Amino acid sequence: MAIDPWETAQGQLELASKRLSLDAFLHARLSQPDRIVEVSLPVTMDDGSVRVFSGFRVQHNNIRGPYKGGLRYHPDVDMSEVKALSFWMTMKNALIDVPFGGGKGGVAVDPKKLSASELERLTREFARKLYPVIGPTTDVPAPDVNTNGQIMMWIRDEYEKIAGKQSPAVVTGKSLDNGGSEGRTEATGLGGSFALEALMQLKGESLKGKTVAIQGFGNVGSYFAEYAIELGCKVVAVSDSKGTLYMNQGIKDIKAIEKHKKATRSLEGFPGAEYLDPSAVMLLDVDILVPAALENSITIDNVNDIRATTIVEMANGPTTPEADAILNEKGIMVIPDILANSGGVAVSYFEWFQNMNDENWGKDDVFSKLKAKMTAAAEATFASAVKNSCSLREAAYMVSISRLADK
């Protein structure tokens, strides 16, 4: 039976609300999005025909500031998932303590089936339709699934044409030469390593020699691996959708694996490594497991076979509620997604702030500010978990909702 992400989100809200004895009015505000915008997007195709696409934007909550979250281009847009993601953005932004609310949206389209000019016309039409409900102080979109800096630039350009003025802060995730921030590419993976480091210190444990397995070898997983090695961890496995690369002695050079995968389109055949089934990465005998790929990766079907004692959720929603309860019973520390992967939105905030104030920070400055944000969020979450004798996930939601209640 498919797991409904919106039901999961509602369950997380209920649990934290009961523990906090949350005000009924705020509970009602958080239990549904403020606004769901659906728009029709007629586009002239290269052959002269006209196709109509559907676009949308879910604006969950703006108590703390402008709505903030990604735009995805995908044929199977699921409103339940997008509503949940917008809720999680509200929670994540409150936890990392940036002045944003939560939003999410996109277009029901397979961008791989469009030419570059068709994609541009679609995006510009989407920007024109969203214009009344987005803006630097209203709602600030960002890249998500199948979108990128180029798509953000088309949105910015179209928005500026209508607004009649420069508005670089209307979107984040832009290229460096178009108002983007240093450090954005590394931000999510690096932020996760900062959260792990902070929580291990709070527990009085060292990361030196801790073994790590990472599910997902995209941007987030590869950077997390790189920084985990710098912290003294022994990364023994990384995986993608086709298989798991395993090196018992530990991976020394993440960049070499990236080059190998780019050249061969596979992790298989890397010198000195075993190549295992893709599902094997979740069940290895390691200290730290990092799901950095798919939602619902840890389920009732595999949770009892997991041998790691710490889980770092770099993907959104990688653990089902039933599996989460079992991990909690076993005393396995789960660093929840709204904390672990919030480095990306933290640096999105830095980009927005630089745009709004005509500033330009160096990478070292960005990384220093990111470490401060991630460490503070980890410390607040840990303190809440100790005070309330609960899991880090429950604690993180309680911190977030308390901050929303204080506004």
Secondary structure, DSSP 8 states (H G I E B T S, - for coil): ----HHHHHHHHHHHHHHHHT--HHHHHHHTS-SEEEEEEEEEE-TTS-EEEEEEEEEEEE-SSSSEEEEEEE-TT--HHHHHHHHHHHHHHHHHTT-S--EEEEEES--GGGS-HHHHHHHHHHHHHHHGGG-BTTTEEEEE-TT--HHHHHHHHHHHHHHHTS--GGG--S--GGGT--TTTTTHHHHHHHHHHHHHHHHTT---TT-EEEEE--SHHHHHHHHHHHHTT-EEEEEE-SS-EEE-TT----HHHHHHHHHHHSSSTT-TT-EEE-GGGGGGSS-SEEEE-S-TT-B-TTTGGG---SEEE--SSS-B-HHHHHHHHHTT-EEE-HHHHTTHHHHHHHHHHHHHHHT----HHHHHHHHHHHHHHHHHHHHHHHHHHT--HHHHHHHHHHHHHHT-
